[in-house]
Amino acid sequence: MLCRSSNGSTSTSDGTIVKKILLLIGLVLLTSARATPLDADQLSPHELKPERQQAAAAYLATEVLTRFHYKPKPLNKAQSEKIFDQYLKSLDPEKSFFVQSDIDQMSGYRSGLGEAIIEENLAAPFAIFNLYARRVSERFTYARGLLKQGFDFREKESYQYERGKAVWAASEGEMRELWRKRVKNDWLRLKLAGKDDKGIVEILDSRYEHSLKRMGQAKSEDAFQAFMNAYTMAIEPHTNYMGLRAAEDFDISMKLSLVGIGAALTEKYGYTIIRELVPGGPAALSGQVESGDRILGIAQGENGAMTDVLGWRLDDIVALIRGSPDSVVLLDVLPAGVGPDGTHKIVSLVRKKIVLDDQAAKESILSVADGKLTRHIGVITLPAFYQDFEARQKDDPHFKSATRDISRLLEALKTERVDGVLIDLRNNGGGSLSEAIDLTGLFVGKGPVVQQRNARGEITVESDTNTDVVWTGPLGVLINRGSASASEIFAAAIQDYGRGLVIGEPSFGKGTVQTVIDLDHVAKSDKPQFGELKMTVAQFFRITGETTQLRGVKPDILLPTASDTEEFGEASYENALPWMQIKAANYSPKGDLKHLLPGLLKSHDARVKKDKDFQFLQEELADLKLQRRKKEVSLNESERRQERGAEAAQLVSRKGVKDAGPSTSENVVGKGISPGTESVLQDDGLQADERNLANELASEKNRKNAKDILLNEAAHIICDEAGMLKISNSARFAAHAKLVSISPLIPNPRQAPDAVRPSL
C-alpha cells in the first residue's frame, strides 16, 4: 500500500525517507560525472542500445535502494547473480526461447550486472535482451515454417505447456522439438473447435507474424524496464521500477482520471481499434465514433499534420491521443464494417478530464429470501483503494477518494434501509494506506488500524483520528486470494475489532508498505527522464501484533477457491519477507461475533449442501485444480476428443442435476451483481485479439451479469448475521427489562448516586 507526502513524492507518514534521499544528490551527481560512457559502436545498429539517462537512472535507483529499502542489500556479486536469474525468468519464464548454450554464453554476465549499474554501462543487460529478441524472432519464424507441412494427429505424444520449473533445452534440436509440439497443439485446438486446415493456417500464420512484429517494435525503454524490474524484484517482490509511461499509468490508476477522449483502445489485425467508449466522454458525446472504428492517423490541433499510425504500438498511439485539457486532437478514422479501401473520416475532439467511474466503488442491493422473510443486503464493490494524491495536496474539496465514495454509498444504502452491508474486496490488490485507515474508520470510528515497523525497527501505530462512524449495522467483508495489502489491512482490522465477518478464501499475504520515489525530484531534474521507484520501506502488522505477511487474512467462514497457493500469493515468492509478530496495539474491540460463528457455519453448511449451484461450482473448481496440475496435454486427436467428450458429458450431467434441484442462489435478487466463476467454456483455440469484437464485448457483458454464486452465499451469511444479532439484542433487552421490573431501586452502576429515583 502507499502513502504520499506533501512534497509531491510518495513516502512513509513521517516524510523522512524523501528528506534523506535528497541529501544524496550531491554524491550521486559527483559520482555520475566519473562514469565511463558507453561506446555506441559496441552494438549492432539493428540492436537496442541503452540511453545515457537510463544508465544515470539505474545508478540513482541504486543509491536509493541500497540505503533506504526496508531490507537493503549491497549490489555485490551475490546480488548480481540474483538479478541475472530474475532477468532470465522475466524474459523467458517458460524456458521457450533460450537454450542451454545461450545460458552458458551469458554466464559471464552473471556476477557483473551490479558492477554494470555502478559504472553506468548497461551494455551487458542490453546484450542479454538483444539475444532474447533474436531467439524470439527465430522461434516464431520457425513456427511459421511448420505451418507449411501440417501434422499427423494420430501419433501418441504430449506437449508440456508449463515449463517454468523445467531445465533449459539442451540443444537447438530439442528446442525445435518443443516448438513443433507447441505449434501442433495450437493447430489441434483450432481443429477441435471446428476450423478447417486452410483457416487454421491463416489464423496461426497471422498470430506468429504478429508476435514477430511486436518483438521488432521493442524499444530501448522496454529492455531497460525489464532489467530494472529484475534488479528491484531480486531485492524483494514488491519493489519495482516504473519508466515514464508506467509511472503515468500508475498515477492514473490511483486517481481514477486522465485527460483524453474517453475511449478504450485495443489492437487487432494490425489496426488500433476503439474497443469501448466512456459514457459522457468527448468521443461518446461527439457521436462521430463508435466501437469497432479503426484509428489510422492522429494530428495535434485543428491544423496539425496528420501522422500515419497504422501498425504502431498501442502505447505510442495512446500517448499521442492523451494531452492537456481543452486541447484538440484530430483522428483519421476508418469506420467499423468498412473495408480497408473504404472512405475515411476526420474526427475533431477536444480533450477533457475523464473520470474512470467503472473502476470506482459501486453499490447494489440484494434481496435475500429466507423462508417467508426477505432481508436487503447492500453490496459495495471496491476494485482498489484509490486516491487522487495531487488533488488532495492542492486542497481540492472534490478530490477522488475510495473512502469518500463509500461514505456516500453507505448513506444511500441507509436511506434504502438495508439490513446489512457486504464490502466486496475480491481481487482488490490494495492502494493507498490512508484510504485503508479512513475506510476502517467508517465502521469502527477513531482508533488504531494498523502498525508499521520501519527498517530501523521502530514501530508506529497508524490510527484513524478524523472519520465518524457511518455504518453501525451488520457487516461482512468478502475476500479472495487476489485481495492484498490495503485490502488485508481493512479486512484484518474489521476482524480484530469484532466489527464484522470476513468471508471467502485466505488473502494474498502481502504485509509490506511501499513508497513511490520520483527520481526526477531526487535529482532535481527540470524534465521527466529518470522514472520512479516503488520501494518497500516498512512492514505492517495487525493491531493484534500479527503480520499478514505470507499467511494473509484467514476468513471466519471459508468459501471454495480456485487459487493455487504455490503459484499465486506472497508464499509463491522465493524472496518474500518472513512472517513475524510484534506487541499488540492498545485498542478496544467494538464487538464480538465469535459466539455467532457456530450458528452461522451450521446454517451455511446446511444451505450449500442443498444448493446445486454451489455444489456445481465446487466440482468445477476441483476440476480446474486438477487440470492445472497436469501441465501437459495429449497431441493425439482421438484422445483429445475423448477428453472433450467426457468433459462435455460431465457438464451436461451436472447441469441436469442442478436444474432438477433447488438453489438458494435463486433466493437472491438484485442488480449490479459483480461477476463470479462461470462454467468452463468450450475452447475455441483463439486468442483475445483474434475474436470478433462484438462477440467479445457481448461475452464480457454476459460474464458481468452472470450469477455470482459466492457473492450470493456471502449475502446469505450477512442475512443470517443480521437475524442472529437482532435476536441477541432482543434477548439482552428482555433480560434488562426483567431486571428493572424486579429491582426498581437498584441504580445503574454507570449513573451517579444522585441520579437514582424511587419508583412510583
Secondary structure as UniProt FT lines:
FT   TURN            6..7
FT   TURN            13..14
FT   HELIX           16..22
FT   TURN            23..24
FT   HELIX           25..32
FT   TURN            33..34
FT   HELIX           40..42
FT   TURN            45..46
FT   HELIX           52..68
FT   HELIX           77..91
FT   TURN            93..94
FT   HELIX           100..106
FT   HELIX           107..109
FT   TURN            110..112
FT   HELIX           113..118
FT   TURN            119..120
FT   HELIX           123..146
FT   TURN            147..149
FT   TURN            153..154
FT   STRAND          158..160
FT   TURN            164..165
FT   HELIX           172..192
FT   TURN            193..194
FT   HELIX           197..216
FT   HELIX           220..235
FT   TURN            237..238
FT   STRAND          240..242
FT   HELIX           244..255
FT   STRAND          257..260
FT   STRAND          263..268
FT   TURN            269..270
FT   STRAND          271..277
FT   TURN            279..280
FT   HELIX           282..286
FT   TURN            291..292
FT   STRAND          294..300
FT   TURN            302..303
FT   STRAND          307..308
FT   TURN            310..311
FT   HELIX           314..321
FT   TURN            325..326
FT   STRAND          328..334
FT   TURN            336..337
FT   TURN            340..341
FT   STRAND          345..350
FT   STRAND          352..355
FT   HELIX           357..359
FT   STRAND          362..370
FT   TURN            371..372
FT   STRAND          373..381
FT   HELIX           389..393
FT   TURN            394..395
FT   TURN            397..398
FT   HELIX           402..415
FT   TURN            416..417
FT   STRAND          420..424
FT   TURN            426..427
FT   STRAND          431..432
FT   HELIX           433..444
FT   STRAND          447..454
FT   TURN            455..456
FT   STRAND          459..464
FT   STRAND          475..479
FT   TURN            481..482
FT   HELIX           486..496
FT   TURN            497..498
FT   STRAND          501..504
FT   STRAND          512..518
FT   HELIX           519..523
FT   STRAND          532..541
FT   TURN            543..544
FT   STRAND          546..547
FT   TURN            549..551
FT   STRAND          557..558
FT   TURN            565..567
FT   HELIX           570..572
FT   TURN            574..575
FT   HELIX           594..596
FT   HELIX           597..610
FT   HELIX           612..630
FT   STRAND          632..634
FT   HELIX           637..660
FT   HELIX           664..667
FT   STRAND          668..670
FT   HELIX           688..690
FT   HELIX           693..705
FT   HELIX           709..742
FT   TURN            744..745
FT   TURN            749..750
FT   HELIX           753..755
//
